[in-house]
Each structure stands twice: as structure tokens, then as C-alpha cells.
């Protein structure tokens, strides 16, 4: 896992081999909460991790630790 430090309004760009990129921007830093903006191609699914766990639980799939 790559861990990067960013300040408010700084960004990280992830580029795939096909040239498409995803930009992640730190929008706000509060008490225990960081708000990020994500700019991704329309065909890219962006989902919070806890929602994928919930979907797996409802479908009967085994949850990951």
C-alpha cells in the first residue's frame, strides 16, 4: 500500500495503463473526517468500502476481514 500525505486542496492522480486517470482531491479536513473529491471516468465505479461489505453480507457472500 502506498501512503501519501496531502494538504487541503492537494491531489493525487492515478493513471491506468490505458491512459485513463482518476484524480483524488483533499477537499476538507475536520475533526476525525477527511472529505475527498474523486474525478473518474464515467464507466468507473467508485464506492465506499463499507458499502461493498454490506452488499456482500446481503448477497450471502463471505465478508473479508
C-alpha positions in Angstrom: 0.0 0.0 0.0 1.3 3.4 -0.9 0.6 6.0 1.8 0.8 9.7 0.8 0.4 12.9 2.9 -1.7 15.6 1.3 -2.9 19.0 2.5 -6.2 20.6 1.8 -6.8 21.1 -2.0 -3.8 18.9 -2.9 -4.5 16.0 -5.2 -3.3 12.5 -6.2 -3.6 11.3 -9.8 -3.8 7.5 -10.6 -3.3 6.6 -14.2 -4.2 3.3 -15.7 -2.3 1.5 -18.5 -5.0 2.5 -20.9 -4.3 6.2 -20.2 -7.4 7.0 -18.2 -6.8 8.7 -14.9 -8.6 9.2 -11.6 -7.9 12.4 -9.6 -8.4 12.4 -5.8 -8.5 15.8 -4.2 -8.5 16.5 -0.4 -11.4 18.9 -0.1 -11.7 19.4 3.6 -10.0 18.2 6.8 -12.1 18.2 10.0 -12.2 16.5 13.4 -11.6 12.9 12.5 -13.0 13.3 9.0 -11.4 13.9 5.7 -13.6 14.8 2.7 -12.2 13.9 -0.7 -13.4 14.6 -4.2 -12.9 11.9 -6.9 -12.9 12.7 -10.6 -13.1 9.4 -12.5 -14.2 8.3 -16.0 -18.0 7.7 -16.2 -17.5 4.0 -16.6 -15.5 3.7 -13.4 -17.5 2.5 -10.3 -16.5 4.4 -7.2 -18.0 3.0 -4.0 -17.2 3.5 -0.3 -15.6 0.3 1.2 -18.3 -0.2 3.9 -21.0 -0.3 1.2 -19.2 -3.2 -0.7 -19.1 -5.1 2.6 -22.8 -4.5 3.2 -23.6 -5.7 -0.3 -21.5 -8.9 0.2 -23.3 -9.5 3.5 -26.8 -9.2 1.9 -25.8 -11.5 -1.0 -24.6 -14.2 1.4 -21.0 -13.9 0.3 -18.3 -14.2 3.0 -17.1 -10.9 4.3 -13.4 -10.1 4.1 -11.6 -9.3 7.4 
